[in-house]
């Protein structure tokens, strides 16, 4: 499951898990400290913000060359560009400072941190185990010239499967990034699987954007999204040469965040 529907809102499972961990930590901290009137809520929220900021800064430093031509992207969090462990270390460092400096806060804050980390850590491990046990789904698609193909026909090389539509603004914004990546990474197969639109509409969009891409496929029944566990667009799923899922990304990809997830193929090849 890559996304969760909350009424009209689509949220990635990873983001929902992070917010759930914060909620659990806040609730546990309030419950433990209620008698002593030591509520760590404000400190937990500040630790959360510091952690998110630290994870973003670490990502920007690591992939800074991709931001040099458009510095505004540094603060555009829509690309989902974060490196988790520096943010976790910063947040825990701030928490340790408060644990040492505020004796009345030690018990509620300490127990709250343990509860939140347990939820986040166990949930993350479970999602990774489920994700890496997922195979490339069997689904009938069509090429732009009307030829019937199956998604599994493209196994044999590392595979990037992008689910998109012309009416989707983030899909439109990320398409030039993906097209450029397809031209650069000839050792990886990129598939652009349109969800529910017709050939003429797709052709007009590609011509208007002066986009030259291979492997634009039609999923007229929008079957692939539910099969990979996402009803949100854009969604990008990454498979190794054997058809095993090794990663996913919900939402718009920037050049930097795409470079980050493409490194999954290098890591997978070393195993």
N, C-alpha and C positions, 0 to 999 in steps of 0.2 A: 504494500500500500504506500504510494508516494504522496497522495494528497487526501485531505479530509474535507468533506462538505459540511460547513456550519451555516445552514440556511443558504443565503445567496453568496456566502463567502467561501472561497476555496483557500485552504491553507496547507502548506507542506507538512507532512507528518513529523519531520525533524523540528520545524518551528513550533508545532503544537506540543511536542515532547518537551522542548526547552521551556515554554511558558507553563506547562503543567508542573515541571520541576520547581519553578519559581513559586507557583501557587502552593504546592505541597510544603516547600520549605517555609513559606510565610505562615501557613496554617499551623504547622507543627511548632514553629517558633512562638507564635501567639499563644498556643495552648500550653506549652511548657512554661512560659514566662508570665501567664495571666495573674497568678497569685502574687508574684513579686512585682507586678506592674513593670515588667521588663520586656517590652515588645520589640523584637529585632527587625520589624518590617522595613523601616527606613534604611537600615544598614544592608539588608538583603537586596533591596531594590537598587541601592547605589552600587553594591558589588556586581549585580547583574549588568548595570550600565557600563561599569568599568571593564567587565569581562568582554562585553560586545565590542566596545571601543578598542580594547587591546587586540582582539581577534581580527578586527578590520585593519588596524594599523599594521599588524604583522603581515597580513595579506598584501597590503599596498607596498610595503617595503620589499617583500619577496618578488612581486611582479611589477615593480615600478616602471620598467621599460614600456609596458603596455599602456601606461597612463600619460606618458610624456606629451603626446599630441593632443590630449583632451583632459586637462587637469580637473575639470568639473566632475569627471567620473570617479574621482577620489572619494567623493561623498555620496555617490549614487549607490545606495545599498541594494537596489533592486536586482543587481547581478548576483547577489548571494555570495560575494567573495569574502570569506573568512578563513582564518586558520585557528582552530579551536584551542589548541593547547596553550599558546601564550596568553589568551584571554582567561582561561581557567586558572593559570598560575598567578596572574595579576589579581583576579578576584579572590583567590584563596590567600594571597599575601595581605590584601586589605582586611580580610576576615581575621587572619592571625593577629594583625595589629590591634584590632578591636578586642579580640579575646584576651590579649595581654594587658591592654590598657583599661578595660572596663570589667571589673570582677563581677558585677551584677548581671552582666550580659553574657557571661561565659556559657552558662548552661543552656539557656534558650537558643542563643546563636549557634553554639557548637552542635547541638542536637538538630537544629534546623538545617545546618549545612550538610550534616551526614545524611539526613532524609532526602534533601534535594539532590545530592550527588548520587545517592543510590537509585533514585528514580531515573535521573538522566543517564547514568552509566549503564544500568541494566536495560533501559529502553533502547539506548543506542546500540548496545551489543545485540539485542534481539532483532532490531531492524536490519543491521548489517548481515546477521546470519540468514534472515529471510531473503534479503536482497541477493546475496551471493549464492543462494540456492535456487534462484529463479533462472529459467531457461528462456531463450528466444522463442516467443510464441509463434504458433502456426496460425497465420491469418492470410486470407486471399486479398491481394491488392491488384492494382492495374498501373501500367506505365502511362506516360502522357500520350503515347500513340495507341493506347487501347489494349495492349498486350497484357494478358493475365499472368501474374507472378505471385509467388508466396514469399513471405518475409524470410522464411528459413532458407530460401534459395541464395541469400547473400551471406550466409555463414562461410567461414574459411579464412577471414581476415578480421582484425579488430573492427568493430562496427559501432557507428554513432547513429542512433535513430531519433530524428527530431520530429515531433508531432506539432503541427502548426495549422494556421488558417489565415487567409488574407484579411479577414475582418479584425484580427487580433493585433492591437498596437505593439505589444512587446515582441510578438512574432515578427512583425515587419521590421522593427528596429534591429533585431538580432540576425536577420537573414543575411545582410552583407558580411557580418562577422563569420558566419558559418560557411558562406560561399568562399570567402578568402581562405578559411581553414581547409576546405576541401581541396583547393588548388595547391596549398602548401604540403599537406599531409597525404601524399599519394599511397602511403602504406596503410591507410585507414579508409574504410568504406563509409561514406556519409549517405544516409537515406533521409529524404525530406518527405515525410508522409503527411499529406494534406488530409485534414479531417472534414469530410462531408461536403466538399465543394466540387464543382465541375471543371472540366478541362479548360473551357474558354475563360472562365473567371481567373483561374490560376495563370494561364498564359498572359492575360492582360496585366496582371500584377507583376510578373517576371519581366515583361517587356518595359513596363513603366519604370521599374527600378533598375533596368539595365543589368539584370542578374543572369549570369550564365552558370547554371548548375547541372550536374549530372544526378541521376537517380531521384528525380521528383516523382513521387508515387501518389496514387489516389486511393484513399480509403473512404469510399462513398457512404458506407454505413457507419463510419466513425467507430469501428470495432476495436481498434488497437488501444485506445485510451483506457477503457475498462480492463482490458487484458493485462496491461502493465500497471494497473492500479492507480490511474490518474484521470480525472475528468477536467483538469485545468490545462490551459494552453498559455505559453508553450511548455512542453515537457520534452526533455532529452534523456535518452537512456543509452547506456554504454555496455557493450557486450564484448567479450574476448573472442578469439578466433574459433573457439569451440562452442560459442553460443551461450556462454554463461554470463549472466548480468554481473558487472563489477562496479557499477555506479549509476547515479541518476542525478538529474538537476531539474527542479521545478521552477519555472520562471525564466526571465530573460538572461541570456548569456552575453557577457562582454568578452572582449578579446582576452582580458586577464583571467576571468573565471573559466573560460573555455580552455585556456592553457593549463590551468590548475587541474581540471578534470581529465584532460588528455594525458596527464602524467600517470593516471591510473594504468594506462596501457604499458608504460615503461616499467612500473612496479610489478605488474602482473607478469610481464615477460621475464623478470628476474627470478620469479618464484619457481 
